Amino acid sequence: MKVVSIQDDFCTVELNGVTKSCFIGFLEKKPDIGDFLLVHAGMAIKCLKDDESEEILKELKLLIDGELS
Amino acid sequence: MTFNPDFFKQKELTKSLFKKIKEKSQNFDNIRLMEFCGTHTHNIFQYGFRYAFSPNITFIAGPGCPVCVTAEEELFEAAHLIEHHNVGVILYGDLIKVPVSGKSLADYRSEGHSVEIVYSALDAITIAEKHTDKQWVFLGVGFETTIPATAAAIDFAKKRCLKNLTFLSFHKNTRSVLKALGSFGRLYADGVILPGHVSAVVGWEYFSEVKSFGIPAVVVGFEPLDILLGVYELIEMIEKNDVDIRCAYKRAVEEKGNAKMLEKVEELFYLKDAPWRGIGVVKDGGYELRDAFAEYNARARFSLPTQEFKPKNSGCKCGDVLIGKITPDACPLFKKVCNPENPVGPCMVSHEGTCLAYYKWSGDIE
């Protein structure tokens, strides 16, 4: 869910037009507006970072071409 | 790099990987992959994967629906609090419809009792502060993913000196049940799809003991590409007899998990032997509040039934469904007397329940 505003230990997150309040006190560092959070029962568990998609894309291309099977 | 939430929904990549798994699945007669988490059960149906690799790969659902594994005697405690202590009960949605010896918490609400549904445990604070003339009990249901929310709510209740809110922990520990099933040869699987959100809290290394049962396991996310990546990795491990734990959900799951959540849970709770519906008492299978937080523990504030609870025998096979021993269509009640309108057992109630997933998605496929 995408962070749209932050107030102390809480933020407002949005997904498909639906907004929810979310506790961010358990995160290692405060998110920025526009970040994506993994949220469960009103708690942010993790700030999602795009550090795997490029690697996966590369591996999948190799796999699909039969080089990693 | 900016996070792209749609990356793992890409149609072309998903189709290509699907074909690759289909080809690879021909190397197997029939391997059983257990998806522990109820959300995986529903998504595997919804994306059309459930029967896509049959008969070479069979997906079986595990005990990963928190509402489904909440024991009848635990819900009986909640009913007892309403009937004998006139408390208001606060809970997560699905739990309200689970029948206990024929009567659900929704039935109590129909009779005029206070039963409130919330999205987060923190909403219990708002309710208790708004209705100070009443004692409220929050029913803590869920696994390692959900217990930090209960811990945060207890922290808030303490900081705000709330005297009319206590907590009844039905929280369960997923690692303990995997160990219990594995130790007694009841893990009916060749590979395990580990729960993504639980792992985001506890870290993927947490499940490393699953290896001792000779079964590989992979932490998997919830989008179509996530699930196929996890399945591919798992069948590759099975093929190579590589018994290990791997993570295919790295954008959300790290080796060690969320340290602040784990510390808070450890501060407030300890592991105790606890009943799992359909499985029995699991060693270290549940969480209880530490004595230092007794004033927020409903079991300490109110006298609760101590006699053994004897549920009526309804013929419900949720117990066997929860451990993957049978699929819901093997239960004589399924789609006959048990359906979402009139659920006999919790697996037909919860949005994560296996019986509800089969009811909604399986059609007449045998």
Chai-1 contact restraints between the chains, C-beta under 6 A:
chainA,res_idxA,chainB,res_idxB,connection_type,confidence,min_distance_angstrom,max_distance_angstrom,comment,restraint_id
A,F23,B,A152,contact,1.0,0.0,6.0,A-B,restraint_1
A,F26,B,K260,contact,1.0,0.0,6.0,A-B,restraint_2
A,F26,B,M261,contact,1.0,0.0,6.0,A-B,restraint_3
A,F36,B,F3,contact,1.0,0.0,6.0,A-B,restraint_4
A,F36,B,P5,contact,1.0,0.0,6.0,A-B,restraint_5
A,L38,B,A200,contact,1.0,0.0,6.0,A-B,restraint_6
A,L38,B,A252,contact,1.0,0.0,6.0,A-B,restraint_7
A,H40,B,T145,contact,1.0,0.0,6.0,A-B,restraint_8
A,H40,B,H197,contact,1.0,0.0,6.0,A-B,restraint_9
A,A41,B,S120,contact,1.0,0.0,6.0,A-B,restraint_10
A,A41,B,T146,contact,1.0,0.0,6.0,A-B,restraint_11
A,A41,B,A149,contact,1.0,0.0,6.0,A-B,restraint_12
A,G42,B,Y119,contact,1.0,0.0,6.0,A-B,restraint_13
A,G42,B,S120,contact,1.0,0.0,6.0,A-B,restraint_14
A,G42,B,L122,contact,1.0,0.0,6.0,A-B,restraint_15
A,M43,B,P148,contact,1.0,0.0,6.0,A-B,restraint_16
A,M43,B,A149,contact,1.0,0.0,6.0,A-B,restraint_17
A,I45,B,A200,contact,1.0,0.0,6.0,A-B,restraint_18
A,I45,B,V201,contact,1.0,0.0,6.0,A-B,restraint_19
A,I45,B,N258,contact,1.0,0.0,6.0,A-B,restraint_20
A,K46,B,A200,contact,1.0,0.0,6.0,A-B,restraint_21
A,K46,B,A252,contact,1.0,0.0,6.0,A-B,restraint_22
A,L48,B,F3,contact,1.0,0.0,6.0,A-B,restraint_23
A,L48,B,R251,contact,1.0,0.0,6.0,A-B,restraint_24
A,D50,B,M1,contact,1.0,0.0,6.0,A-B,restraint_25
A,D50,B,F3,contact,1.0,0.0,6.0,A-B,restraint_26
A,D50,B,N4,contact,1.0,0.0,6.0,A-B,restraint_27
A,E52,B,K250,contact,1.0,0.0,6.0,A-B,restraint_28
A,E52,B,R251,contact,1.0,0.0,6.0,A-B,restraint_29
A,S53,B,F7,contact,1.0,0.0,6.0,A-B,restraint_30
A,L60,B,L13,contact,1.0,0.0,6.0,A-B,restraint_31
A,I64,B,S16,contact,1.0,0.0,6.0,A-B,restraint_32
